[in-house]
Amino acid sequence: MKKSVILYLPFFVLTMMFLCWRYSYSYLYEEFNHLLLYCFGFLIFLFVGSFLFFQSQIRTLFFSFSCSILVIELIIRLGTLSQVLSNEKFAPVERFVFDKLPFYEENSVSFDSIAGYRWNESGVTVQKQAMEATVFENTFRGNNYGMHSKREYLPKKQHPNIKRWIVFGDSFTDAYFLRNNWVDVVDSLFRQSADSTELYSFSINGGGIKNWYQIYNQLVYPNFEFDGVVFAVFGNDLDRDFFVMNQIGKKTLQKYYDTIPNYFTVSVDTKSISTNDNQKVLIFDHYQYLYISRFYNYLYRRYLEIKYYFSYKKSTKDLMTRYIHPIKSEINEEYFKTKYGEKYFLIVDLLEKISQSGKTIILVSIPEEYGLSLNGKGKATAIQSELIWLSQKYNTKYIDGYKLLLKSTNTDSQFISFDGHWTQATSDSFAIQVYKNYSSLFKDIKQINQHLHVE
């Protein structure tokens, strides 16, 4: 009997370590909590039952299992003490973020019925966290029209020889997460070379065709002098509803609307946001006098990270399947009507209005990580094929942003982990490639009709 007790001592110690670790957290993620409790509850049942019902082989198995965990715990402790192992991986989880949306400081953004929102001129501070890390953090100010641009916009040109381009895009082009967006970089390159070409970005983070349609018809066309329009299109931009952001105190609304909402509707929706959503952010208070096991901390952290990873992949699955994967069917009007519905008519109306007013149109595909890998294998993404078809049908010009980025010499990580947007270096590389290859198109409107589509 004494020998049996000695054999079970490591398992007893292991169980006590788990229970102390378990109750050192004021809150544990429910699924993992149940998983571990059921697992250890079953083992404890076997532990007690084996004294009466099981053979000595079972006891030896328990002894080996328990000793293995204790040895692993000892190795981790020695490794962290000697700094051979990173203590961060084995420390208690303090705060874990599941929310995929960025966090904005108060008074960063306000609702606008034309654009969807305006960035605050006095300053915007934005931060995004994924799991336990800060993915990006940025501070900038909106210009006089509430856009993320180094320029203050003037409705009238300062000189008749100026070639002014209006740029529409989404978060890749607005780039609220970067110091400088690619439009500003191209614009600054033109200024440095003393060219009379300027770019005004009316790009909307989260926005797409409905925001662009509203901005062009209600703001740009009635008020601004310009020569051409650039549509910098990401995968699902042509299928997006009207995107709105608004802040009231610490609450930030980020929402799509089928129709243009009024201020009252947006205000009510903003106030209804819950500020304590524990499913998105897990915050733990620890009772340090109970805390024991670094190994359990590692297991718990890995569980949360794997859950986040699959959640992130799931959130991007529809985007990849519907808008990035290569198209196998023929692209025609019926294809667009079926895929985009009423939004296709907005696309057509916008392209025809701009063309009929004598302005030049350039369509640009904005590259993302998965599409670049497809291009590297010789496969075009859905949005590339769609933009080529639109450019041919409506006599616009097309710049293949994927191929431009493939030419880039940037060897660093091109996209922000667990976010999908490009890094500052990648955005800058894209801008340099645009300027290097197509500055003549922007400088001289007449030359555009002499150029073929970018290959």
RAJOVEN-V297806 format. One record per residue. N is the residue number from 1. RES is the residue in one small letter. PSI is psi in degrees with one decimal (* if undefined). Layout:
N/RES/PSI, N/RES/PSI
//
This chain:
1/m/-42.2, 2/k/-39.4, 3/k/-39.2, 4/s/-42.1, 5/v/-41.3, 6/i/-40.9, 7/l/-34.6, 8/y/-8.0, 9/l/-46.3, 10/p/-38.0, 11/f/-38.5, 12/f/-43.9, 13/v/-42.6, 14/l/-44.3, 15/t/-43.4, 16/m/-38.8, 17/m/-43.7, 18/f/-47.2, 19/l/-40.0, 20/c/-43.1, 21/w/-44.4, 22/r/-44.4, 23/y/4.7, 24/s/-13.8, 25/y/136.2, 26/s/-22.3, 27/y/136.4, 28/l/144.6, 29/y/124.2, 30/e/-45.4, 31/e/-44.6, 32/f/-38.0, 33/n/-51.7, 34/h/-40.6, 35/l/-49.1, 36/l/-40.8, 37/l/-41.5, 38/y/-42.1, 39/c/-49.9, 40/f/-30.0, 41/g/-40.4, 42/f/-41.9, 43/l/-39.0, 44/i/-38.2, 45/f/-45.3, 46/l/-38.8, 47/f/-48.7, 48/v/-44.3, 49/g/-29.1, 50/s/-22.4, 51/f/-29.5, 52/l/-34.8, 53/f/-22.9, 54/f/158.6, 55/q/171.9, 56/s/-25.3, 57/q/-37.3, 58/i/-41.5, 59/r/-41.3, 60/t/-38.4, 61/l/-45.0, 62/f/-42.5, 63/f/-44.9, 64/s/-43.3, 65/f/-48.3, 66/s/-45.5, 67/c/-37.2, 68/s/-46.2, 69/i/-41.2, 70/l/-38.0, 71/v/-42.9, 72/i/-43.3, 73/e/-42.7, 74/l/-43.9, 75/i/-42.0, 76/i/-44.3, 77/r/-45.4, 78/l/-38.6, 79/g/-42.1, 80/t/-36.4, 81/l/-38.3, 82/s/0.0, 83/q/18.2, 84/v/-37.4, 85/l/146.6, 86/s/124.1, 87/n/-26.8, 88/e/-33.6, 89/k/-19.7, 90/f/0.1, 91/a/161.2, 92/p/147.1, 93/v/122.3, 94/e/-44.4, 95/r/128.6, 96/f/124.8, 97/v/122.5, 98/f/-20.3, 99/d/131.3, 100/k/-10.4, 101/l/151.2, 102/p/164.6, 103/f/130.6, 104/y/134.7, 105/e/159.4, 106/e/149.4, 107/n/33.7, 108/s/-31.6, 109/v/147.5, 110/s/152.7, 111/f/141.9, 112/d/126.9, 113/s/-16.0, 114/i/-53.0, 115/a/-23.9, 116/g/-32.2, 117/y/169.1, 118/r/135.0, 119/w/144.0, 120/n/132.9, 121/e/-24.7, 122/s/-12.6, 123/g/145.2, 124/v/130.7, 125/t/123.9, 126/v/143.6, 127/q/142.7, 128/k/134.9, 129/q/144.3, 130/a/123.2, 131/m/-114.5, 132/e/2.9, 133/a/152.8, 134/t/117.0, 135/v/-46.0, 136/f/159.9, 137/e/132.4, 138/n/149.1, 139/t/130.8, 140/f/-178.7, 141/r/145.9, 142/g/151.9, 143/n/-167.2, 144/n/-10.8, 145/y/13.7, 146/g/20.9, 147/m/155.5, 148/h/92.1, 149/s/146.1, 150/k/-19.3, 151/r/146.6, 152/e/129.9, 153/y/135.0, 154/l/123.0, 155/p/-41.4, 156/k/142.6, 157/k/144.4, 158/q/-19.0, 159/h/138.7, 160/p/-22.3, 161/n/-8.3, 162/i/134.8, 163/k/110.6, 164/r/129.7, 165/w/132.2, 166/i/127.7, 167/v/125.4, 168/f/135.2, 169/g/-170.3, 170/d/-146.3, 171/s/-29.3, 172/f/-35.0, 173/t/-38.4, 174/d/-43.5, 175/a/53.6, 176/y/-17.6, 177/f/-2.1, 178/l/157.0, 179/r/-45.1, 180/n/132.8, 181/n/167.1, 182/w/-28.7, 183/v/-43.7, 184/d/-38.0, 185/v/-46.7, 186/v/-43.0, 187/d/-41.5, 188/s/-34.1, 189/l/-38.1, 190/f/-41.4, 191/r/-39.3, 192/q/-31.4, 193/s/8.3, 194/a/31.3, 195/d/143.3, 196/s/57.1, 197/t/132.6, 198/e/147.1, 199/l/125.7, 200/y/115.5, 201/s/123.5, 202/f/38.5, 203/s/145.4, 204/i/118.4, 205/n/123.3, 206/g/-10.9, 207/g/169.4, 208/g/-144.0, 209/i/-41.1, 210/k/-38.8, 211/n/-44.6, 212/w/-43.7, 213/y/-44.2, 214/q/-44.1, 215/i/-43.9, 216/y/-48.1, 217/n/-34.6, 218/q/-21.6, 219/l/-56.4, 220/v/-57.8, 221/y/-42.6, 222/p/-20.2, 223/n/-23.2, 224/f/144.3, 225/e/131.3, 226/f/163.3, 227/d/-26.3, 228/g/165.1, 229/v/133.7, 230/v/127.8, 231/f/108.5, 232/a/100.7, 233/v/121.7, 234/f/168.2, 235/g/-55.9, 236/n/17.3, 237/d/-33.6, 238/l/-2.3, 239/d/15.8, 240/r/142.9, 241/d/-174.9, 242/f/117.7, 243/f/135.4, 244/v/140.9, 245/m/146.8, 246/n/150.1, 247/q/137.4, 248/i/108.8, 249/g/-126.3, 250/k/2.3, 251/k/130.2, 252/t/120.7, 253/l/132.3, 254/q/104.9, 255/k/148.0, 256/y/138.8, 257/y/141.6, 258/d/-38.1, 259/t/167.0, 260/i/116.6, 261/p/160.8, 262/n/174.3, 263/y/-37.8, 264/f/-46.8, 265/t/-46.0, 266/v/-39.2, 267/s/-43.5, 268/v/-43.0, 269/d/-35.2, 270/t/-45.1, 271/k/-25.1, 272/s/-4.7, 273/i/135.1, 274/s/133.9, 275/t/-5.0, 276/n/70.7, 277/d/94.4, 278/n/-11.3, 279/q/-17.1, 280/k/-34.8, 281/v/120.8, 282/l/123.5, 283/i/130.2, 284/f/136.9, 285/d/134.1, 286/h/139.0, 287/y/96.0, 288/q/-27.7, 289/y/-16.2, 290/l/-19.5, 291/y/130.6, 292/i/-60.7, 293/s/120.7, 294/r/-28.7, 295/f/-42.3, 296/y/-35.5, 297/n/-43.3, 298/y/-45.2, 299/l/-42.8, 300/y/-43.7, 301/r/-44.1, 302/r/-38.2, 303/y/-47.2, 304/l/-40.5, 305/e/-42.4, 306/i/-40.8, 307/k/-41.6, 308/y/-43.2, 309/y/-47.7, 310/f/-33.8, 311/s/-40.6, 312/y/-44.1, 313/k/-39.2, 314/k/-38.5, 315/s/-21.8, 316/t/-1.6, 317/k/-47.0, 318/d/-39.2, 319/l/-47.8, 320/m/-43.6, 321/t/-43.9, 322/r/-30.6, 323/y/-15.2, 324/i/-43.6, 325/h/141.8, 326/p/146.1, 327/i/131.6, 328/k/-24.9, 329/s/169.4, 330/e/139.4, 331/i/123.0, 332/n/-172.6, 333/e/-39.8, 334/e/-37.8, 335/y/-48.8, 336/f/-41.4, 337/k/-38.6, 338/t/-42.6, 339/k/-42.2, 340/y/-10.9, 341/g/-132.8, 342/e/-24.7, 343/k/-27.0, 344/y/-38.0, 345/f/-30.3, 346/l/-42.2, 347/i/-50.1, 348/v/-46.5, 349/d/-41.1, 350/l/-46.3, 351/l/-40.9, 352/e/-39.8, 353/k/-45.6, 354/i/-43.8, 355/s/-42.5, 356/q/-23.8, 357/s/4.0, 358/g/11.9, 359/k/155.0, 360/t/145.1, 361/i/133.5, 362/i/126.3, 363/l/132.0, 364/v/127.9, 365/s/128.9, 366/i/121.4, 367/p/146.9, 368/e/173.2, 369/e/-48.9, 370/y/-39.9, 371/g/-35.7, 372/l/-39.3, 373/s/-36.0, 374/l/-43.0, 375/n/-36.2, 376/g/-22.4, 377/k/8.4, 378/g/16.3, 379/k/134.5, 380/a/145.7, 381/t/166.8, 382/a/-44.9, 383/i/-32.7, 384/q/-48.6, 385/s/-39.5, 386/e/-41.5, 387/l/-35.8, 388/i/-43.7, 389/w/-44.7, 390/l/-40.9, 391/s/-35.0, 392/q/-41.8, 393/k/-38.9, 394/y/15.8, 395/n/44.4, 396/t/177.2, 397/k/153.1, 398/y/129.5, 399/i/122.1, 400/d/98.8, 401/g/-29.1, 402/y/-46.2, 403/k/-32.6, 404/l/-42.2, 405/l/-29.5, 406/l/-25.5, 407/k/-13.2, 408/s/146.0, 409/t/1.3, 410/n/118.9, 411/t/-5.0, 412/d/174.8, 413/s/122.6, 414/q/-21.4, 415/f/151.3, 416/i/127.3, 417/s/138.7, 418/f/35.2, 419/d/-47.7, 420/g/-21.0, 421/h/159.9, 422/w/159.1, 423/t/171.7, 424/q/-42.7, 425/a/-39.3, 426/t/-42.4, 427/s/-42.5, 428/d/-41.6, 429/s/-41.4, 430/f/-45.7, 431/a/-42.3, 432/i/-39.8, 433/q/-38.9, 434/v/-47.0, 435/y/-43.8, 436/k/-40.9, 437/n/-25.3, 438/y/19.5, 439/s/-34.0, 440/s/-31.7, 441/l/-38.6, 442/f/-34.7, 443/k/-38.4, 444/d/102.7, 445/i/-36.3, 446/k/-29.1, 447/q/-20.4, 448/i/-40.4, 449/n/-10.9, 450/q/-4.7, 451/h/142.8, 452/l/176.3, 453/h/147.2, 454/v/132.7, 455/e/*
//
